[in-house]
Structure formats: structure tokens, C-alpha cells
Amino acid sequence: MGPQTDARTDAREDAGAGVAGAPATPAPATPAPAPAPATPAHAPIRAGADASSGAPAHTPARAPEVAHTSPDAPARKAVGGRRGTADPVKALMHRHRELCERAVDPLEIAAGLEAHGVTDRTAARYRHRDVFSLAEELFARVPAVAGEPAAVGPAPARDIETRAAWSLRALLPGAACLATFVALRLTDGVLGGDARLAIGSGGTLLALIGLALALRTGPLSAPGGSSGTAALCACWLLGYVLYGDALLHQVLSGGPEGPWTLTPAPLLGLAVAVAPAAWCAHLFSLYARRRLHGSRALDEFAAGVRPLLFGVVALFLCVLAVLLYLARLGLGTGGAPAGAAALGVLLLLARLLTVHGFPEPAATGLAAACAVEAAAPALILAGRLPGLDPLARPVDALVETAGAGAVPALACGAAALGLLTTATLALSRASAHTAA
């Protein structure tokens, strides 16, 4: 039923109420009984009877004119909204009643509608210019659930304490790694191999515990936590930072055999970068919610969030580049800074997607990077078999051209580019920021 038909139906319903509200006698304020002969609804029958008997026909007042001249008709319509089967919002209201009852503001309803596929074009079918306007009507028409107080933001002092708490927790991984490397540097030539291995293992354990605390609370915490696949892939990628280049050189030289040369500088830079990553995620969530409150259309909100996402990623990349440079100055050369920078951006995008309710794409991007890094030494080993020399040629050509660090740079860079494309589409939706 189109909008014109709905309007005519509403007019007929209000007209009937208006005619019934103009009684023949001044006493009753309610509609007169239907069988009364003076009721305008029976006027057509009476006119037909007069025409058959030859008497002049009585022409009743038109119902639409009575409805428009009724003084209280506009007030009833403003209070009651659209009524009857002609109300296009009523079916949507019943379909999403639980969402409307538990919402604390119209923005939450707008985000929920968008998550269910309602767009600004769909809202036009409900006689609204956009989803935000439709959400405001639903919020006004559906009463909230009794006994549930509205969510109140934290006080400024409490908010500062909370930010300080998760900021300190985000510094724990970098502090643990830095203390471990300093201890290993001071004990070089003093302690035996077993003691140094114990120091390294203890520092790694402390860094992992600090990372778990940083991901459990604060802007890097996800509602459902991280998936096992994403955690395993992240461990592989971080392990490749330490041993990947040495493993690839060993395989290319005919190994693996002999001692491996570790590259700890990129790992230290990534560990210290957890705190900047937390602040970048916090800024993105904060300004995205502000943009949501100031937007009046979904397209307007998406157009404002995309530059914000690019700016946050660029800011983190700049900070990470500085930290990687300082780590190389302190611990010496070794490792691929381009690969470590690509890995840092990949981990940040994966965490942003996980925090805002998209863990599957995040895990897929991390797994793709792991697959490429694992495929490089596997192809070289497979190329040693008779007749399989062509399998190792792409990896040999890549390493000869750009070095062993080109493998993690290519793997993590391609995966980060894919996750950036996914995040541009996913994080520009209003539903991705209501629970963040």
C-alpha cells in the first residue's frame, strides 16, 4: 500500500471520528449510535430513498472536510501518531520492540536498525528522511523497560583514573621487554647460557602477561575476547620477528643448522607500541561516537569516520616508526623495520575490528599473513626435491632483490591492506560504535 493510499485511509479514519464527534444533540461527547437516522453515515441511504420517492435528496457534509475542520484532530494525530493498519512504523516497532525498549537513546536504535539492514532509503518507505529520524519516532513511541536505569557516563575524575589505569597496563609489555633486554645485555659474559635462557624466558612470560592485561581492559579489550585462531596467529607473527630472518637465511644456505642469530630490536619496538596502539584505539572510538551524535544520516556518519580511521592508522604508523628506530639504536641492527611496521599496523587493524564486533575478518587477515610467512621456507625446502625447482624460484628472486625482510613485509603489508579495506567498510557503520 503506497503513501497516498495510507494517507487516504488515515483521512477516512479521522473523518469518521470527526463526524461522530459532531453529535446532533449537544449532550453526549461520544459518537452517536449507528442505527440513529440522523447519523451522517446513513445519509447516502436516506438520499437514495428520497430519490426513489421523488423527494429532494439530502446531501451530507463530506467526511474529509469535517475531519480537517475539527479543532482537536491535529492534536490527536500529533499525540497518537499514525494509527490503525495504515501506520507503516507499527510493524517495524513490533519487530524491533526489544531493541526499542532497552535503548537508552535514539542513536542506539538507529545503530540497531542499521545492523538489521535498514538504510536511509528504507526509512523513506516509513515516511522518514533517514534512519535517525525513524529511530527518534520509535524511541518516543515505545516505552522503556521499567526498573532499568539509563546508562550514565562516568564522572570526569573517575574517567581520568580509568584512562590512567589502562594506560599503565598498556605500558607493561614494553617495560617487561626492555627490562629483559637490559638484563641480558648486562649479564653478557657474566652468566652462563642456562641462566641467560632463564632470564629471557622469564622476561617473555612477563611480557605476555602484561599483554594479556592490556588486552583485557581498556580500549583494546573486546567484548567476547580474542579467538584462539587469532591468538595463535599473533604468536607466530611475533615469533617470526625474532627468528624469521635467521630461519630463512638458514634454509637458503642449505640448513637449517648451527646457531641462529636473533633480531630482538623489532620485537622491543612492537612491545613498546602497545601503549600508543591503545591510545589510538581510544581516540578512534571517542571521536567516532562524537561523530555519531552529530550526524543526521548514515552516509554523513560514514563519510566522517573514514578519514578518522585513516588518520588514526597514519598516526600509529608514525609513532611505531620512531619506536622501531630507537630500538635499533639501542639493540643494534637486525631485523626488517618495514616488516615490523607492517606487522604493527596489521595487529592494530585486527584489534580494532575485534573490539568493534568483527573478529572473523581480523582472524582471517592474521592467518593469511602467517600462511605467506610459513610458505616461504616451505617452498625453498620443497624446491630441493627432484623436479620441483620452480617452486623455490619466486622466494629466491624476492630475497635476492630485497633481502629476507621482504617476506614479512610482503605478507603483513598485503594482509594489513586487506584489513584496512575491510575496516573502512565495517567501522564506518553506526552499529560498530554503540557498544564500543
VMD Tcl script that draws the C-alpha trace (Angstrom):
set ca {
  {0.00 0.00 0.00}
  {1.59 3.28 -1.12}
  {1.88 6.50 0.89}
  {-1.06 8.13 -0.90}
  {-3.32 5.19 -0.12}
  {-2.18 5.28 3.52}
  {-2.91 8.99 3.69}
  {-6.37 8.49 2.28}
  {-7.02 5.68 4.75}
  {-5.89 7.88 7.66}
  {-8.13 10.66 6.40}
  {-11.09 8.31 6.24}
  {-10.45 7.06 9.77}
  {-10.08 10.59 11.17}
  {-13.08 11.70 9.19}
  {-15.23 9.03 10.78}
  {-14.03 10.13 14.20}
  {-14.71 13.76 13.36}
  {-18.25 13.15 12.11}
  {-19.06 11.04 15.08}
  {-17.64 13.75 17.30}
  {-20.22 16.30 15.94}
  {-23.42 14.97 17.53}
  {-26.95 16.08 16.63}
  {-27.66 16.90 20.29}
  {-25.22 18.87 22.49}
  {-25.35 16.48 25.46}
  {-23.16 13.43 24.56}
  {-19.49 13.85 23.66}
  {-19.16 10.31 22.32}
  {-20.21 9.13 18.84}
  {-23.93 8.65 18.38}
  {-25.28 5.09 17.97}
  {-25.06 3.75 14.43}
  {-28.81 2.99 14.00}
  {-29.77 6.64 14.63}
  {-31.38 8.01 11.45}
  {-29.67 11.39 11.83}
  {-26.18 9.89 11.67}
  {-24.27 11.12 8.59}
  {-23.14 7.57 7.84}
  {-26.79 6.74 6.91}
  {-27.17 9.84 4.79}
  {-26.41 8.11 1.48}
  {-29.12 5.50 2.16}
  {-31.59 8.21 3.03}
  {-30.68 10.18 -0.08}
  {-31.27 7.11 -2.21}
  {-34.64 6.59 -0.61}
  {-35.64 10.21 -1.24}
  {-34.56 9.91 -4.86}
  {-36.73 6.83 -5.37}
  {-39.74 8.54 -3.81}
  {-39.28 11.71 -5.81}
  {-38.40 13.87 -2.75}
  {-35.38 16.16 -2.95}
  {-32.22 14.32 -1.86}
  {-30.35 15.44 1.25}
  {-26.58 15.90 0.60}
  {-24.47 15.25 3.75}
  {-21.26 17.09 4.66}
  {-18.12 15.33 3.33}
  {-16.17 13.44 5.89}
  {-12.74 14.82 4.88}
  {-13.97 18.39 5.30}
  {-15.35 17.62 8.75}
  {-12.06 15.94 9.70}
  {-9.98 18.91 8.58}
  {-12.22 21.42 10.34}
  {-12.24 19.52 13.61}
  {-10.15 21.61 16.05}
  {-8.79 18.71 18.06}
  {-7.95 16.39 15.14}
  {-4.37 17.68 14.63}
  {-3.66 17.40 18.35}
  {-4.82 13.79 18.45}
  {-2.70 12.97 15.46}
  {0.40 14.55 16.98}
  {-0.02 12.65 20.23}
  {-1.12 9.31 18.93}
  {0.99 9.24 15.76}
  {-0.07 7.04 12.91}
  {-2.80 4.62 13.90}
  {-4.50 1.59 12.53}
  {-3.33 -0.69 9.79}
  {-2.17 2.34 7.74}
  {0.69 3.03 10.20}
  {3.86 1.87 8.39}
  {6.03 2.24 11.51}
  {3.84 -0.01 13.66}
  {5.04 -3.27 12.11}
  {8.67 -2.15 12.40}
  {8.05 -1.14 16.02}
  {6.72 -4.59 16.92}
  {9.52 -6.33 15.02}
  {12.23 -4.45 16.96}
  {10.35 -3.90 20.19}
  {13.03 -5.40 22.41}
  {15.68 -3.15 20.85}
  {13.49 -0.09 21.36}
  {12.65 -0.99 24.95}
  {16.25 -1.43 26.02}
  {17.69 1.53 24.12}
  {18.90 4.46 26.23}
  {18.80 6.95 23.34}
  {17.62 7.08 19.71}
  {21.19 6.59 18.46}
  {21.23 3.06 19.84}
  {18.02 2.29 17.96}
  {19.44 3.80 14.77}
  {22.53 1.62 15.05}
  {20.43 -1.47 15.70}
  {18.22 -0.76 12.71}
  {21.27 -0.29 10.53}
  {22.67 -3.61 11.75}
  {19.42 -5.26 10.61}
  {19.76 -3.79 7.12}
  {17.62 -0.65 7.47}
  {19.13 2.20 5.43}
  {18.13 5.78 4.73}
  {16.42 4.61 1.55}
  {14.48 2.03 3.55}
  {13.47 4.73 6.06}
  {11.84 6.67 3.22}
  {9.29 3.88 2.90}
  {8.35 4.55 6.51}
  {7.79 8.25 5.75}
  {11.08 9.41 7.28}
  {14.01 11.19 5.71}
  {16.67 8.97 7.34}
  {17.26 6.21 9.88}
  {17.94 8.71 12.69}
  {14.52 10.31 12.28}
  {12.88 6.89 12.23}
  {14.77 5.89 15.38}
  {13.59 9.03 17.17}
  {9.96 8.14 16.50}
  {10.48 4.55 17.66}
  {12.23 5.78 20.80}
  {9.33 8.13 21.54}
  {6.59 5.60 20.87}
  {7.98 2.54 22.66}
  {8.21 2.89 26.45}
  {11.44 1.83 28.10}
  {11.64 -1.30 30.24}
  {10.69 -0.43 33.81}
  {13.28 -0.84 36.51}
  {16.32 -0.41 34.27}
  {18.06 2.93 34.89}
  {19.58 4.69 31.94}
  {23.31 4.38 31.47}
  {25.16 7.31 32.95}
  {28.67 8.23 31.84}
  {31.46 8.22 34.39}
  {32.39 11.34 36.28}
  {35.37 13.28 34.91}
  {37.65 12.36 37.82}
  {36.69 8.69 37.54}
  {37.23 8.80 33.80}
  {40.74 10.17 34.27}
  {41.52 7.40 36.75}
  {40.26 4.80 34.31}
  {42.39 6.15 31.48}
  {45.45 6.22 33.73}
  {44.81 2.61 34.77}
  {44.60 1.14 31.28}
  {47.46 3.34 30.09}
  {49.74 1.87 32.78}
  {48.64 -1.65 31.86}
  {49.42 -0.93 28.20}
  {52.97 0.00 29.21}
  {53.62 -3.36 30.88}
  {54.63 -5.36 27.74}
  {57.17 -2.75 26.67}
  {58.55 -2.39 30.20}
  {58.96 -6.17 30.55}
  {60.74 -6.48 27.21}
  {63.00 -3.51 27.92}
  {63.96 -4.85 31.36}
  {64.69 -8.28 29.89}
  {66.97 -6.93 27.16}
  {68.81 -4.71 29.63}
  {69.34 -7.69 31.94}
  {70.63 -9.81 29.08}
  {72.97 -7.05 27.97}
  {74.38 -6.60 31.50}
  {74.86 -10.32 32.07}
  {76.57 -10.92 28.73}
  {79.79 -12.83 29.50}
  {78.97 -12.97 33.22}
  {76.30 -15.65 33.44}
  {76.14 -18.96 31.69}
  {73.81 -19.93 28.88}
  {71.26 -21.58 31.16}
  {70.96 -18.51 33.39}
  {70.57 -16.22 30.43}
  {67.95 -18.53 28.98}
  {66.06 -18.37 32.27}
  {66.19 -14.56 32.20}
  {64.91 -14.49 28.64}
  {62.13 -16.97 29.37}
  {61.03 -15.07 32.47}
  {61.00 -11.78 30.61}
  {58.96 -13.31 27.79}
  {56.45 -14.65 30.29}
  {56.13 -11.26 31.98}
  {55.66 -9.55 28.61}
  {52.89 -11.99 27.66}
  {51.15 -11.45 31.00}
  {51.35 -7.68 30.53}
  {49.97 -8.01 27.01}
  {47.07 -10.10 28.27}
  {46.26 -7.46 30.89}
  {46.41 -4.70 28.28}
  {44.02 -6.59 26.02}
  {41.62 -7.49 28.82}
  {40.65 -3.94 29.82}
  {40.73 -0.55 28.19}
  {40.19 0.43 24.57}
  {41.90 -2.73 23.28}
  {39.52 -5.06 25.11}
  {36.95 -6.95 23.06}
  {33.51 -7.94 24.45}
  {33.93 -11.61 23.60}
  {37.71 -11.75 23.92}
  {40.14 -12.88 21.25}
  {39.62 -16.09 19.34}
  {42.10 -18.93 19.65}
  {42.97 -18.70 15.96}
  {43.83 -15.01 16.22}
  {45.96 -15.60 19.33}
  {47.95 -18.41 17.68}
  {48.49 -16.36 14.54}
  {49.68 -13.37 16.58}
  {52.17 -15.60 18.44}
  {53.50 -16.94 15.14}
  {53.91 -13.44 13.69}
  {55.74 -12.19 16.80}
  {57.94 -15.28 16.81}
  {58.83 -14.68 13.17}
  {60.04 -11.22 14.16}
  {62.66 -12.91 16.36}
  {63.58 -15.97 14.30}
  {62.13 -15.46 10.82}
  {65.07 -13.83 9.07}
  {67.54 -16.28 10.61}
  {65.36 -19.23 9.61}
  {65.10 -18.03 6.03}
  {68.87 -17.49 5.77}
  {69.49 -20.96 7.21}
  {67.14 -22.60 4.72}
  {68.62 -20.69 1.77}
  {72.18 -21.69 2.78}
  {71.32 -25.39 2.88}
  {70.32 -25.69 6.56}
  {68.87 -25.26 9.00}
  {71.94 -25.93 11.11}
  {74.14 -24.19 13.67}
  {73.22 -21.28 15.99}
  {70.61 -18.77 14.89}
  {71.04 -15.02 15.11}
  {68.09 -13.37 16.84}
  {66.70 -9.96 15.88}
  {65.19 -8.55 19.11}
  {65.05 -4.86 18.14}
  {61.76 -5.03 16.16}
  {60.12 -7.03 18.94}
  {61.06 -4.37 21.51}
  {59.61 -1.63 19.31}
  {56.36 -3.55 18.87}
  {56.09 -4.22 22.61}
  {56.51 -0.55 23.49}
  {53.99 0.35 20.77}
  {51.16 -1.35 22.68}
  {50.55 1.87 24.64}
  {50.30 4.10 21.53}
  {48.01 1.49 19.97}
  {45.71 1.68 22.99}
  {45.54 5.46 22.78}
  {44.90 5.37 19.02}
  {42.05 2.92 19.56}
  {40.66 5.14 22.33}
  {40.79 8.25 20.15}
  {39.11 6.45 17.28}
  {36.25 5.18 19.46}
  {35.83 8.54 21.20}
  {35.66 10.69 18.08}
  {33.57 8.13 16.20}
  {30.91 8.28 18.93}
  {31.02 12.08 18.82}
  {30.57 11.94 15.08}
  {27.63 9.59 15.58}
  {25.93 12.05 17.92}
  {26.44 14.90 15.48}
  {25.29 13.09 12.33}
  {21.80 13.08 10.86}
  {22.31 10.44 8.16}
  {24.23 7.21 7.83}
  {26.11 8.40 4.75}
  {27.16 11.54 6.61}
  {28.45 9.47 9.52}
  {30.37 7.09 7.25}
  {31.95 9.99 5.36}
  {33.23 11.41 8.65}
  {34.54 8.14 10.12}
  {36.66 7.03 7.15}
  {39.14 9.95 7.37}
  {39.25 9.41 11.12}
  {40.27 5.77 10.62}
  {42.97 6.69 8.11}
  {44.29 9.39 10.42}
  {44.50 7.04 13.41}
  {46.35 4.40 11.38}
  {48.76 7.00 9.99}
  {49.40 8.39 13.49}
  {50.17 4.93 14.86}
  {52.45 4.16 11.93}
  {54.47 7.32 12.55}
  {54.84 6.57 16.27}
  {55.77 2.96 15.53}
  {58.44 4.03 13.04}
  {60.05 6.24 15.69}
  {59.97 3.43 18.28}
  {61.49 0.93 15.83}
  {64.27 3.39 15.01}
  {65.05 3.94 18.70}
  {65.04 0.19 19.33}
  {67.55 -0.35 16.52}
  {69.79 2.33 18.04}
  {69.68 0.66 21.44}
  {69.95 -3.01 20.45}
  {71.88 -2.77 17.21}
  {70.92 -3.59 13.67}
  {68.98 -6.66 12.71}
  {65.50 -7.43 11.57}
  {63.39 -5.74 8.95}
  {61.87 -2.41 10.08}
  {59.47 -2.42 7.13}
  {58.17 -5.86 8.05}
  {57.82 -4.89 11.72}
  {55.97 -1.69 10.81}
  {53.59 -3.63 8.55}
  {53.05 -6.16 11.35}
  {52.25 -3.39 13.83}
  {49.62 -1.87 11.53}
  {48.20 -5.33 10.88}
  {47.84 -6.05 14.60}
  {46.24 -2.65 15.24}
  {43.64 -3.10 12.48}
  {42.90 -6.64 13.60}
  {42.35 -5.45 17.16}
  {40.13 -2.55 16.07}
  {37.94 -4.94 14.10}
  {37.76 -7.35 17.03}
  {36.91 -4.60 19.54}
  {34.08 -3.29 17.36}
  {32.48 -6.66 16.73}
  {34.24 -8.08 13.64}
  {36.59 -10.83 14.91}
  {36.26 -13.09 11.86}
  {37.90 -10.73 9.34}
  {40.62 -9.98 11.88}
  {41.47 -13.65 12.33}
  {41.39 -14.19 8.56}
  {43.89 -11.38 7.95}
  {46.28 -12.68 10.61}
  {46.02 -16.23 9.27}
  {46.76 -15.05 5.73}
  {49.95 -13.31 6.88}
  {51.03 -16.45 8.75}
  {50.40 -18.59 5.68}
  {52.61 -16.42 3.48}
  {55.44 -16.34 6.03}
  {55.28 -20.12 6.51}
  {55.10 -20.73 2.76}
  {58.44 -19.01 2.08}
  {60.76 -21.56 3.80}
  {58.42 -24.41 2.86}
  {58.73 -23.59 -0.85}
  {62.52 -23.41 -0.57}
  {62.62 -26.85 1.07}
  {60.20 -28.26 -1.49}
  {62.39 -26.92 -4.29}
  {65.18 -29.28 -3.23}
  {63.14 -32.25 -4.33}
  {63.80 -33.57 -7.86}
  {61.76 -31.74 -10.47}
  {60.37 -29.12 -8.05}
  {62.98 -26.42 -8.58}
  {60.42 -23.87 -9.92}
  {58.69 -23.77 -6.51}
  {61.66 -22.09 -4.86}
  {62.39 -19.55 -7.61}
  {59.89 -16.85 -6.52}
  {61.26 -16.83 -2.97}
  {64.88 -16.86 -4.19}
  {64.20 -13.92 -6.50}
  {62.43 -11.94 -3.75}
  {65.22 -12.47 -1.23}
  {67.95 -11.68 -3.74}
  {66.18 -8.46 -4.73}
  {65.02 -7.05 -1.36}
  {66.54 -9.29 1.30}
  {64.98 -11.70 3.78}
  {62.96 -8.91 5.36}
  {60.89 -8.59 2.21}
  {58.95 -11.75 3.09}
  {57.34 -10.44 6.33}
  {56.94 -7.00 4.75}
  {55.03 -8.51 1.82}
  {52.98 -10.90 3.98}
  {51.98 -8.41 6.69}
  {51.67 -5.48 4.29}
  {49.23 -7.30 1.99}
  {47.21 -8.55 4.97}
  {47.15 -5.07 6.54}
  {45.94 -3.56 3.27}
  {43.12 -6.11 3.14}
  {42.12 -5.41 6.74}
  {42.25 -1.66 6.10}
  {39.78 -2.10 3.25}
  {37.55 -4.24 5.45}
  {37.77 -1.79 8.35}
  {36.89 1.13 6.07}
  {33.60 -0.57 5.26}
  {32.86 -2.19 8.63}
  {33.88 0.57 11.02}
  {32.02 3.26 9.06}
  {28.72 1.72 10.20}
  {26.90 3.22 13.17}
  {26.26 -0.22 14.69}
  {30.02 -0.72 15.17}
  {30.27 2.10 17.72}
  {27.28 1.84 20.05}
  {28.82 -0.83 22.30}
  {32.39 0.30 21.94}
}
mol new
graphics top color blue
foreach p $ca { graphics top sphere $p radius 0.5 }
foreach p [lrange $ca 0 end-1] q [lrange $ca 1 end] { graphics top cylinder $p $q radius 0.2 }
display resetview
